[in-house]
Every structure is written in C-alpha cells, then in structure tokens.
C-alpha cells in the first residue's frame, strides 16, 4: 500500500495523485491540514531522509515564519516541521519501508512497475 502525504491544493500532490490514478494504483491520501503528523512521524521520516530534503524552504509557510532570517539549527527545524506540517516538502510517499519526498515520475515508475 502506498501512503501519500500532502495537501489537496498542492500542485505536486495533485500530479502525484493523478500519476497513481492513471496507473490504477491504490493510494491512501493523508492531508496535513485535516490529519497533521506529529514528531513521531517526522522522526521516522528523518531516519530515512535528511532535514534538507524534508524541509520546504521555498514555500509560503517558510517565508511567513521568516525562517531564513531566524536561521534555525537542526533541532529547531525538526520542531518547526512537527508544529507546522506545511513546511514539509510535498508529496511525501511511503511505500513499505521506502520514503520518497517530492514529485518525481521516474522514481514513481519504479514503484508501480
């Protein structure tokens, strides 16, 4: 089973969901807005990827929180990810023990083939 995390209005999430739907692949969608993930899930993901990959530094939330000026250390970045899920780069996809962050149809092909 594939679990895809994100928000419905995100362009990359929409493209990822469409990719899997076009290939008739069942996906469980978790919306960060209605079902936020906590620090346990963030820590699980950080065991499989890095903060630099998981933290979306180009999004509105990052800019609104003025994180560039604050320049948080890694512990603070983790805290921000836990408390502001919209800072997470989207989509986040769990396939078994594998974690994929961001939209990449070439990687997705490897999942569905």
N, C-alpha and C positions, 0 to 999 in steps of 0.2 A: 504494500500500500504506500502510495505517495502522499505526504502531507505537505501542503504548500501554505506558507505563512505570508501575510501581507495585508494590504488594504484594497478594497474594491475599486477605488478611484485611481490607483497607481497604474500608469501605462505599462510598465514592465510586468506587473502582476496580471493585467488583462492579457498581454501577449503570451505569458506562460500558461495561463488557464486555457486560452484558445489553442495553443500548441498541443496540449494534452487532450483536449476535447476532440480536435481534428483527428487524433490517432486513437480515439475511443479508449483512452487510459483514464481509469477512475482516480480521482484526486479528492482528498479531504482538504477543504479550504478552511483556514483559521484566520479570521480577521482580527488584526491587532486592536482595532477600535472597540469591537464588541467582546473580544476574548484576549485581553493583554497577557503576555507571557511574563513570568517573574524571573527572579535572579537564578533560580534552579535551572531553568531552560537556557538562559543566557550563558550560564557556566558550562552547561552541557555543550552548547554550540562552540564556546571558546575552547573547549577541549578538542574540537575538530577543525577550527579555523582561527584566524587572528583578529584582534581588535581592528586592525587597519582594513580588513576585508568586511567585517560585520558593521562597522560604524559608517553611516552615510554622511559624509562631510559636505555633500553637495545639495542636500535637501533644505527645505524651508525650516524645519524644526531646528536643525543645526544652526542656521543663521539667526532664527528667532531667539534661541537661547544664548546667542553670542559666544559660542564655544571657541571660535577661533581666537578671540581676544582673551578668553579665560585660560586657554591652553591647558586643559585638564591632563593630569597624569593618567596612567592606565587604570588605576583603581577608581578614579573619578569617572573615567569614560565608561567603565563597567557599570558604575552606579547610575549614570545617565541612561545607558541602554536599558537597565532594569526599570527605571521610573518613567522613561519616555520611549516607548516602543517604536514611535515613528522615526527615531534615529537609526533604526535598523535598516540596512540596505535590503531592498526587496527585489524579487521574492526570496524567501528562504525556503529551501526544499529539503525535506528529509525523505530519504529512500533507504530503508533499513538503517544501517549504521553510517551511511554516507550523508554528507551535508553539502548542498550546493547553494551558493549565495549569488544572486543576480540572475539576469536573463541571458541565457546562452543556449540557443537551439542546438548547437553542435554537441554540447555536453548532454542536453536532454535526449538527443537521438540515442546516445549510449545507454540511457535508462530504459527506453521503450523498445529497443531492438533486441 
